[in-house]
Amino acid sequence: MDHMLYIGMAGARASQQAQTTLINNLANASTAGFRADFHALLSNEVAGPGHASRINPVSAERYSQLTPGNVAQTGRDLDVAISGSGWLAVEDATGAEAYSRRGDLQLTADGRLLNGAGQQLLGDNGPVVIPPHGSMTIGQDGTISIVPLGQGPNTLAVVDRLRLVTLDEQQVIKGDDGLMRQRDGEPGQASASVQLVSGALEGSNVNAVAAMVDMINLSRTYEMQVKMMQTAKDMADSGTRLMRLE
């Protein structure tokens, strides 16, 4: 009976973990630039005496689907979307460089350029800070140009350029803060081939319908595993009662 109970327990645990990841994906279905996550499961034999009949499903590290989301025009000057592959460099909570596709940018009162998650955008000269201006544009190559206060509309001054990089997709891993990094710790490579679309936003790559179907299937699987554990308990109790009758 313990074998049957173990199988049910291991399967229920794996189903619960997959449900947690799916819930997070669904919660971010409308988050700009979000990448859906999934966990890979590995089959490991349980070491110890006896027959090699018990397999433990072990969760590997979290992976992310890197396929681009749909790009929609917003007409907002501070919205940018990356065309094709590439990443925006941002500053994480420790001050280190990390990467995101989130392009819903905003300016703070002191001129810092942040994304919708409040992360500081990085440029060629470090954190991007925009001086007082009448208007601002972001070019396809990430160049940030402004019309200084008191100047005519034909007077443009380049203040910085967003750091646009490419990452090795085999090395990309998402941190708990939702930012991407490379497993080997190497920074992304600045690339002139990464292009921006101004006045547009890339949406999440989460397929909400498919995620809901997966959630229903996982819920049913979890219920089945719980029933298996209950059946194992019932069989064990029946066996105990039979032995008492003897």
Backbone bond lengths (Angstrom), bond angles and torsions (degrees), N, CA, C in turn:
res aa  C-N    CA-C-N  psi(-1)  N-CA   C-N-CA  omega(-1)  CA-C   N-CA-C  phi
1 M - - - 1.448 - - 1.522 112.10 -
2 D 1.366 115.61 -32.74 1.455 118.51 -178.36 1.524 110.70 -63.81
3 H 1.363 116.64 -31.22 1.467 120.18 178.26 1.534 110.02 -63.87
4 M 1.324 115.94 -45.95 1.464 120.77 179.75 1.530 110.73 -64.43
5 L 1.323 116.04 -40.47 1.463 120.75 179.29 1.528 110.84 -64.27
6 Y 1.318 116.31 -40.26 1.462 121.09 -179.20 1.527 110.66 -64.75
7 I 1.325 116.75 -42.60 1.464 120.19 179.34 1.526 110.47 -61.39
8 G 1.331 116.47 -44.65 1.453 120.33 179.45 1.513 112.17 -62.98
9 M 1.329 116.56 -43.08 1.459 121.38 -179.30 1.518 111.87 -63.68
10 A 1.340 116.38 -45.26 1.456 120.68 -178.89 1.533 110.94 -64.71
11 G 1.334 116.33 -42.02 1.457 119.71 179.40 1.518 112.27 -66.65
12 A 1.343 117.34 -39.56 1.466 120.90 179.72 1.520 110.63 -65.51
13 R 1.310 116.85 -39.68 1.469 120.30 -179.86 1.526 110.64 -64.07
14 A 1.344 116.62 -43.82 1.466 120.38 179.41 1.531 110.91 -65.15
15 S 1.328 117.13 -40.16 1.472 120.53 178.94 1.526 110.80 -64.83
16 Q 1.319 117.17 -39.43 1.460 120.92 -179.68 1.529 110.88 -65.53
17 Q 1.315 116.90 -40.38 1.461 120.35 179.10 1.528 110.83 -65.44
18 A 1.331 116.11 -41.33 1.462 119.96 178.21 1.527 110.86 -64.27
19 Q 1.329 117.41 -37.31 1.460 121.12 177.24 1.523 111.22 -63.52
20 T 1.319 117.29 -40.62 1.468 121.45 178.95 1.518 111.13 -60.46
21 T 1.329 116.27 -43.12 1.464 120.26 179.13 1.523 110.73 -65.96
22 L 1.336 116.99 -41.63 1.464 120.73 179.14 1.524 111.69 -63.88
23 I 1.325 116.99 -39.56 1.464 120.89 178.62 1.525 110.11 -61.05
24 N 1.333 116.33 -41.88 1.468 119.92 178.16 1.530 110.81 -64.26
25 N 1.327 116.59 -40.42 1.470 119.77 177.35 1.522 111.28 -60.79
26 L 1.335 115.67 -46.37 1.470 119.45 -179.16 1.525 111.35 -64.42
27 A 1.320 116.91 -36.41 1.460 120.29 179.53 1.519 111.55 -65.59
28 N 1.344 116.92 -23.36 1.466 121.26 -178.72 1.527 112.35 -108.87
29 A 1.324 116.56 19.57 1.469 119.88 -178.54 1.524 112.40 -62.85
30 S 1.324 117.28 -23.01 1.467 120.37 179.69 1.525 112.23 -110.11
31 T 1.341 117.76 11.38 1.466 121.26 179.23 1.524 109.84 -83.84
32 A 1.307 116.40 127.03 1.474 121.05 -177.55 1.525 110.55 -59.44
33 G 1.344 115.48 130.19 1.454 121.16 174.43 1.513 116.38 72.33
34 F 1.340 118.19 7.55 1.466 120.23 -176.77 1.524 110.66 -69.88
35 R 1.342 115.92 144.15 1.455 122.70 177.07 1.528 109.55 -112.74
36 A 1.332 115.98 125.94 1.468 120.80 -178.49 1.522 110.69 -64.01
37 D 1.339 115.78 144.56 1.462 122.30 -178.89 1.521 111.18 -108.21
38 F 1.304 114.85 158.13 1.459 120.93 171.18 1.515 108.14 -154.96
39 H 1.340 115.84 156.94 1.463 122.24 178.28 1.522 108.86 -110.59
40 A 1.314 116.15 134.49 1.462 120.60 174.27 1.529 108.24 -88.69
41 L 1.333 116.38 140.76 1.457 121.59 178.03 1.521 110.09 -109.08
42 L 1.317 115.53 132.80 1.459 121.50 177.75 1.517 109.25 -111.00
43 S 1.333 117.10 143.82 1.466 121.75 179.08 1.522 109.06 -94.96
44 N 1.313 116.91 113.40 1.466 122.50 179.39 1.516 110.61 -115.31
45 E 1.333 115.94 131.67 1.458 120.15 175.90 1.524 110.15 -69.20
46 V 1.324 116.18 138.91 1.465 120.70 176.89 1.521 108.31 -79.45
47 A 1.318 115.74 120.70 1.460 119.89 -178.39 1.526 110.36 -76.10
48 G 1.336 116.21 151.27 1.458 120.60 177.51 1.509 111.53 139.57
49 P 1.305 116.44 177.36 1.475 120.04 -179.24 1.522 111.46 -68.90
50 G 1.328 114.18 159.24 1.460 119.04 179.05 1.514 111.14 100.55
51 H 1.323 115.04 -174.90 1.456 120.48 -178.18 1.531 110.92 -74.05
52 A 1.332 114.90 149.50 1.475 120.22 178.16 1.523 109.09 -80.51
53 S 1.331 115.15 67.97 1.465 120.11 -173.77 1.525 112.74 -115.27
54 R 1.325 117.76 -1.09 1.451 120.44 -177.90 1.522 110.01 -111.59
55 I 1.311 114.98 124.17 1.463 121.63 -179.17 1.520 108.86 -116.14
56 N 1.315 115.07 126.67 1.461 120.00 -179.06 1.530 109.51 -100.68
57 P 1.338 118.84 120.66 1.465 119.92 175.39 1.533 109.66 -75.57
58 V 1.314 115.92 112.99 1.458 121.40 -177.63 1.519 108.81 -105.81
59 S 1.319 116.46 129.45 1.458 121.04 179.96 1.520 109.81 -77.62
60 A 1.328 115.73 127.47 1.457 120.41 173.69 1.527 108.06 -82.49
61 E 1.319 116.88 -177.19 1.457 119.32 -178.94 1.531 111.39 -65.54
62 R 1.316 115.23 163.80 1.457 120.91 -178.39 1.521 110.16 -73.96
63 Y 1.312 115.80 137.98 1.456 122.25 175.83 1.526 109.10 -117.61
64 S 1.308 115.64 160.01 1.461 120.69 179.14 1.515 109.97 -126.29
65 Q 1.334 115.47 142.77 1.462 120.74 173.96 1.531 107.89 -79.88
66 L 1.320 116.91 122.00 1.461 121.09 -173.05 1.523 113.39 -96.42
67 T 1.326 117.75 6.85 1.463 119.49 178.40 1.528 109.59 -64.34
68 P 1.338 117.96 139.57 1.472 120.53 -177.70 1.520 112.19 -65.28
69 G 1.332 115.91 153.19 1.454 121.60 172.81 1.518 109.72 -88.84
70 N 1.308 116.49 175.19 1.470 120.95 178.63 1.527 110.01 -73.04
71 V 1.335 115.04 141.58 1.461 121.43 178.93 1.528 108.26 -101.83
72 A 1.333 115.63 128.00 1.463 120.85 179.97 1.522 109.49 -122.85
73 Q 1.320 115.67 138.71 1.457 120.70 177.47 1.530 109.92 -73.64
74 T 1.337 115.95 133.97 1.461 121.14 178.14 1.524 111.88 -116.31
75 G 1.331 117.08 -24.59 1.460 120.99 -177.41 1.517 113.69 77.76
76 R 1.314 117.55 -0.02 1.474 121.54 179.75 1.519 109.48 -84.86
77 D 1.327 117.07 130.24 1.468 121.24 -174.34 1.521 113.41 -61.66
78 L 1.339 117.27 -30.85 1.467 120.48 -176.20 1.528 112.91 -91.47
79 D 1.316 117.94 0.80 1.466 120.61 175.60 1.518 109.74 -88.44
80 V 1.331 116.39 130.76 1.466 121.06 177.30 1.527 109.11 -135.32
81 A 1.296 116.54 146.36 1.466 122.60 175.53 1.519 108.36 -129.21
82 I 1.313 116.22 141.68 1.465 120.31 177.12 1.517 108.94 -82.50
83 S 1.314 115.60 129.55 1.464 121.08 177.85 1.522 108.99 -87.85
84 G 1.326 116.59 114.15 1.464 120.20 -178.33 1.518 111.69 82.02
85 S 1.322 115.95 -143.08 1.466 120.78 -177.97 1.522 110.28 -86.20
86 G 1.314 115.39 161.77 1.452 120.48 179.24 1.516 110.88 130.22
87 W 1.330 115.90 167.72 1.461 121.67 -175.11 1.521 110.34 -144.55
88 L 1.324 114.97 151.50 1.461 121.91 171.44 1.525 108.36 -90.34
89 A 1.327 116.88 133.37 1.462 120.90 177.26 1.527 109.25 -84.66
90 V 1.328 115.99 132.99 1.465 121.82 178.32 1.524 108.51 -132.80
91 E 1.309 114.67 167.89 1.463 121.15 178.32 1.522 108.52 -99.93
92 D 1.341 116.96 126.85 1.465 119.01 179.63 1.527 110.60 -84.43
93 A 1.323 116.64 -175.66 1.467 121.34 -174.82 1.523 112.91 -64.46
94 T 1.335 116.92 -21.27 1.473 120.29 179.59 1.518 112.27 -93.36
95 G 1.335 116.90 -2.52 1.457 120.29 -178.04 1.517 113.81 90.71
96 A 1.340 116.82 1.22 1.464 121.11 179.43 1.525 110.51 -86.45
97 E 1.316 115.83 165.51 1.462 121.07 -179.65 1.524 110.60 -83.73
98 A 1.315 116.49 134.39 1.459 123.02 174.88 1.523 107.28 -141.70
99 Y 1.345 117.24 -177.71 1.468 119.13 -168.68 1.519 111.95 -137.28
100 S 1.329 114.41 146.37 1.456 121.27 -176.77 1.524 108.63 -149.46
101 R 1.336 114.95 159.28 1.471 121.05 172.30 1.528 110.30 -107.19
102 R 1.311 117.11 6.39 1.458 120.82 -175.81 1.531 109.73 -76.16
103 G 1.320 115.96 119.97 1.458 120.29 -173.49 1.509 115.59 -115.81
104 D 1.345 117.86 14.33 1.469 119.70 177.16 1.533 108.45 -83.92
105 L 1.341 115.55 83.43 1.454 121.68 -171.56 1.530 111.29 -84.09
106 Q 1.332 113.96 157.05 1.457 120.40 178.14 1.522 109.20 -150.63
107 L 1.324 115.76 153.40 1.462 122.09 178.89 1.520 109.51 -105.35
108 T 1.316 116.08 136.48 1.456 120.55 174.30 1.533 109.41 -87.02
109 A 1.326 115.66 172.53 1.463 120.09 -178.67 1.534 111.66 -63.03
110 D 1.337 116.83 -28.30 1.464 119.65 179.70 1.524 112.62 -95.22
111 G 1.348 117.12 13.48 1.459 121.12 172.28 1.516 116.36 87.65
112 R 1.321 118.54 5.88 1.473 119.55 178.57 1.524 109.43 -76.36
113 L 1.333 115.45 141.43 1.465 121.45 -179.32 1.522 108.61 -100.08
114 L 1.334 116.24 115.40 1.460 122.53 -177.44 1.518 110.06 -118.70
115 N 1.342 115.75 159.98 1.460 118.81 170.02 1.527 109.52 -93.14
116 G 1.322 117.24 -178.74 1.459 121.15 -175.52 1.512 114.35 -63.38
117 A 1.347 117.62 -17.55 1.463 121.46 177.51 1.524 111.88 -92.26
118 G 1.341 116.49 3.59 1.463 120.57 179.49 1.509 114.25 81.56
119 Q 1.333 117.85 17.23 1.465 121.20 -179.33 1.534 110.14 -93.72
120 Q 1.322 115.87 136.23 1.457 122.51 -176.27 1.527 110.69 -71.67
121 L 1.343 116.55 128.56 1.461 120.53 175.33 1.527 109.86 -75.84
122 L 1.328 115.70 144.12 1.456 121.54 178.01 1.521 110.10 -105.84
123 G 1.331 115.38 145.78 1.458 121.63 176.73 1.518 110.78 -124.53
124 D 1.314 116.06 -165.83 1.461 120.17 179.90 1.521 111.63 -63.77
125 N 1.331 116.97 -25.57 1.463 121.17 -176.17 1.518 112.57 -111.04
126 G 1.317 117.25 25.33 1.455 120.47 -178.71 1.516 111.41 97.58
127 P 1.336 117.60 -153.29 1.469 120.48 179.79 1.532 111.09 -56.69
128 V 1.325 115.27 134.92 1.469 120.11 -176.93 1.527 109.56 -79.11
129 V 1.334 115.14 126.30 1.465 121.93 175.04 1.520 107.20 -129.22
130 I 1.326 115.05 125.21 1.466 121.13 -176.27 1.535 109.46 -101.08
131 P 1.344 118.56 124.60 1.474 120.53 177.25 1.527 110.97 -71.60
132 P 1.329 117.45 166.22 1.466 120.11 177.88 1.524 111.24 -53.48
133 H 1.326 115.97 138.38 1.461 119.62 -173.42 1.516 110.42 -153.89
134 G 1.323 114.09 164.95 1.453 119.91 176.09 1.512 111.76 -89.72
135 S 1.332 117.57 -36.82 1.465 122.87 177.19 1.522 108.75 -153.88
136 M 1.331 114.83 161.15 1.467 120.54 -177.30 1.516 109.63 -141.65
137 T 1.322 115.90 141.92 1.462 121.32 175.56 1.522 109.17 -132.27
138 I 1.328 115.11 149.62 1.466 121.48 176.79 1.522 107.13 -118.72
139 G 1.324 117.22 120.04 1.458 122.59 -176.57 1.514 112.81 -80.08
140 Q 1.329 115.86 173.24 1.461 121.16 -179.57 1.515 112.33 -61.16
141 D 1.320 117.53 -31.92 1.462 120.71 -179.61 1.523 112.20 -89.29
142 G 1.341 117.38 7.57 1.460 120.89 179.83 1.507 114.59 90.12
143 T 1.334 117.72 0.57 1.460 120.71 179.86 1.528 110.35 -66.44
144 I 1.328 116.03 130.34 1.462 121.94 179.60 1.521 108.69 -103.12
145 S 1.317 115.90 117.96 1.470 121.79 -179.12 1.519 108.79 -119.04
146 I 1.328 115.67 143.74 1.458 120.41 178.34 1.524 110.42 -131.16
147 V 1.313 114.86 158.16 1.463 121.93 166.80 1.523 105.85 -100.36
148 P 1.339 118.29 109.31 1.471 120.22 -177.16 1.522 111.66 -59.14
149 L 1.317 114.57 153.17 1.452 119.92 178.39 1.532 110.69 -58.64
150 G 1.316 115.72 134.56 1.453 120.33 178.15 1.508 114.26 84.93
151 Q 1.342 117.73 -2.40 1.461 121.51 -179.69 1.533 110.02 -100.94
152 G 1.327 115.23 161.59 1.453 120.56 179.24 1.518 111.44 -73.88
153 P 1.349 117.59 163.63 1.472 121.47 -177.47 1.526 113.22 -65.29
154 N 1.311 118.00 -17.39 1.469 120.75 179.69 1.520 112.25 -89.71
155 T 1.315 117.30 0.76 1.465 121.28 -179.61 1.526 108.81 -98.14
156 L 1.317 115.95 105.53 1.467 120.94 179.93 1.524 109.76 -111.05
157 A 1.315 115.56 138.60 1.459 121.04 176.24 1.526 108.63 -126.87
158 V 1.319 117.06 127.97 1.464 121.81 177.41 1.524 108.31 -82.23
159 V 1.338 116.81 122.79 1.469 120.23 -177.20 1.528 112.81 -103.64
160 D 1.315 117.69 -25.92 1.462 120.50 -178.91 1.525 108.15 -174.88
161 R 1.320 115.29 177.90 1.464 120.67 174.80 1.514 108.14 -139.34
162 L 1.332 116.42 128.75 1.458 120.45 179.17 1.521 110.66 -57.49
163 R 1.323 115.64 139.64 1.465 119.98 177.19 1.525 108.58 -79.73
164 L 1.320 116.16 110.96 1.460 123.19 179.64 1.517 108.05 -109.86
165 V 1.329 116.83 127.82 1.460 120.20 -172.77 1.516 111.21 -132.05
166 T 1.315 115.04 163.69 1.461 122.37 169.16 1.524 108.34 -111.92
167 L 1.329 116.06 147.45 1.456 122.27 179.01 1.523 109.82 -121.17
168 D 1.319 116.14 151.14 1.460 121.52 173.14 1.520 107.82 -74.46
169 E 1.319 117.75 111.74 1.468 121.18 -174.97 1.523 112.65 -60.40
170 Q 1.336 117.42 -24.00 1.466 120.06 177.47 1.526 111.49 -74.31
171 Q 1.326 116.27 -16.25 1.460 120.79 -177.42 1.525 113.14 -105.15
172 V 1.333 117.17 -10.19 1.469 120.55 -172.84 1.520 111.54 -69.68
173 I 1.323 115.38 132.89 1.459 121.31 176.34 1.523 108.01 -143.18
174 K 1.341 116.07 142.34 1.463 120.85 -179.88 1.522 110.22 -93.83
175 G 1.326 115.73 134.62 1.451 120.74 176.80 1.520 111.49 -86.22
176 D 1.338 116.34 175.37 1.460 121.12 179.27 1.526 111.59 -66.26
177 D 1.332 116.83 -19.34 1.468 120.30 177.98 1.525 112.48 -85.67
178 G 1.346 116.83 2.77 1.463 121.07 178.57 1.513 114.09 84.24
179 L 1.322 118.16 0.41 1.468 121.91 -179.43 1.521 110.67 -94.87
180 M 1.323 114.80 151.62 1.457 120.97 -179.39 1.528 110.72 -94.11
181 R 1.319 113.90 147.06 1.461 121.44 174.43 1.517 107.96 -146.07
182 Q 1.322 117.10 173.61 1.459 121.29 175.04 1.519 108.93 -100.70
183 R 1.338 115.86 138.25 1.459 120.48 -176.33 1.524 112.39 -57.24
184 D 1.329 115.90 -34.70 1.467 119.20 -177.35 1.524 112.54 -78.99
185 G 1.346 116.73 -1.19 1.463 120.01 178.14 1.508 115.02 80.51
186 E 1.326 117.16 -1.89 1.462 120.09 -179.50 1.524 110.50 -75.65
187 P 1.335 117.72 144.41 1.469 119.64 177.48 1.517 111.29 -72.39
188 G 1.321 116.02 159.08 1.459 120.24 175.68 1.519 111.17 -67.03
189 Q 1.327 115.67 157.65 1.451 121.17 -179.20 1.523 110.17 -92.35
190 A 1.330 116.53 120.44 1.461 120.09 176.13 1.521 108.98 -59.87
191 S 1.322 116.43 134.35 1.460 120.23 -174.75 1.526 110.62 -139.80
192 A 1.334 114.76 130.64 1.467 120.28 176.98 1.523 110.98 -74.69
193 S 1.332 117.31 -11.60 1.468 120.17 -178.71 1.531 112.18 -79.06
194 V 1.334 117.47 -15.65 1.462 120.62 178.73 1.527 108.31 -77.78
195 Q 1.315 115.58 124.07 1.460 121.35 -176.06 1.526 110.83 -119.05
196 L 1.343 114.72 147.79 1.457 121.18 178.51 1.522 110.83 -107.55
197 V 1.326 114.87 152.22 1.462 122.00 170.81 1.526 106.14 -113.43
198 S 1.329 116.90 113.95 1.460 120.49 -179.14 1.528 110.69 -79.25
199 G 1.332 115.67 151.78 1.462 120.33 -179.82 1.506 113.57 68.91
200 A 1.330 116.83 27.06 1.473 121.48 -178.94 1.522 109.23 -144.61
201 L 1.332 115.59 157.60 1.455 121.66 177.83 1.518 110.52 -131.16
202 E 1.324 115.75 138.48 1.465 120.69 171.83 1.527 108.15 -88.78
203 G 1.297 116.29 128.46 1.451 120.42 179.15 1.518 111.95 -83.11
204 S 1.320 115.20 -177.84 1.458 121.63 175.69 1.529 109.83 -68.99
205 N 1.328 116.33 151.64 1.467 119.08 175.72 1.531 111.79 -94.43
206 V 1.345 116.55 13.88 1.472 120.99 177.21 1.523 109.33 -74.23
207 N 1.329 116.00 126.53 1.464 121.38 172.38 1.523 106.96 -89.67
208 A 1.341 115.87 101.31 1.462 120.20 -172.73 1.527 112.40 -61.59
209 V 1.337 117.69 -39.13 1.467 120.68 -178.98 1.526 110.32 -65.53
210 A 1.324 116.37 -47.45 1.465 119.79 179.12 1.524 111.20 -63.06
211 A 1.342 116.85 -38.21 1.460 120.12 179.16 1.526 111.24 -65.38
212 M 1.343 117.33 -38.00 1.455 120.06 178.14 1.524 111.72 -66.40
213 V 1.333 116.30 -39.93 1.474 120.27 177.42 1.524 109.93 -63.14
214 D 1.340 116.23 -43.20 1.464 120.23 178.15 1.527 110.91 -62.74
215 M 1.327 115.91 -37.73 1.463 119.93 179.75 1.534 110.98 -63.77
216 I 1.319 116.52 -42.34 1.473 120.38 178.41 1.526 110.35 -63.13
217 N 1.339 116.41 -44.10 1.464 120.37 179.64 1.529 111.29 -63.22
218 L 1.338 116.15 -40.68 1.460 119.39 179.57 1.526 111.51 -67.89
219 S 1.329 116.26 -36.68 1.467 119.46 177.66 1.525 110.77 -62.17
220 R 1.337 115.83 -42.44 1.469 119.47 178.77 1.520 111.06 -66.49
221 T 1.330 116.38 -39.15 1.463 119.93 178.51 1.527 110.62 -64.02
222 Y 1.327 115.64 -42.12 1.469 119.96 179.33 1.529 110.41 -61.93
223 E 1.331 116.54 -43.93 1.467 120.07 179.05 1.524 111.15 -62.02
224 M 1.335 116.27 -38.68 1.457 120.18 179.05 1.527 111.07 -64.26
225 Q 1.358 116.63 -41.18 1.459 119.82 179.69 1.528 111.06 -66.73
226 V 1.333 116.81 -38.25 1.469 119.97 177.91 1.530 110.47 -65.05
227 K 1.331 116.32 -40.58 1.467 119.74 177.58 1.528 111.10 -63.74
228 M 1.339 115.74 -35.34 1.466 118.88 177.67 1.533 110.23 -63.37
229 M 1.336 116.34 -42.20 1.463 119.25 178.70 1.524 110.84 -64.56
230 Q 1.334 116.50 -39.51 1.466 119.89 178.32 1.520 110.98 -65.55
231 T 1.344 116.79 -39.89 1.466 120.65 177.80 1.521 110.92 -62.91
232 A 1.360 115.80 -40.76 1.466 119.40 178.09 1.525 110.46 -61.53
233 K 1.319 116.52 -40.71 1.477 120.39 178.22 1.529 110.52 -64.60
234 D 1.335 116.12 -44.70 1.467 119.59 -179.57 1.525 111.27 -61.57
235 M 1.340 116.84 -40.94 1.469 120.37 178.89 1.520 111.19 -65.99
236 A 1.337 115.74 -39.24 1.466 118.95 178.56 1.527 110.79 -65.50
237 D 1.349 116.25 -40.68 1.468 119.85 178.38 1.531 110.95 -64.66
238 S 1.328 116.06 -39.53 1.483 119.51 178.63 1.511 110.67 -63.58
239 G 1.336 116.28 -42.45 1.453 120.27 178.29 1.519 112.21 -62.30
240 T 1.327 115.93 -38.55 1.477 119.97 178.47 1.522 110.98 -64.41
241 R 1.342 115.55 -41.54 1.470 118.97 179.67 1.530 111.95 -65.20
242 L 1.344 115.40 -39.00 1.474 119.19 178.39 1.513 111.37 -63.01
243 M 1.330 117.12 -40.44 1.468 120.14 179.93 1.524 110.50 -67.29
244 R 1.324 117.45 -32.86 1.453 119.35 177.35 1.520 111.76 -67.34
245 L 1.345 116.83 -34.04 1.460 120.53 178.98 1.517 111.78 -65.93
246 E 1.323 115.20 -29.79 1.468 118.49 179.08 1.508 110.14 -70.58
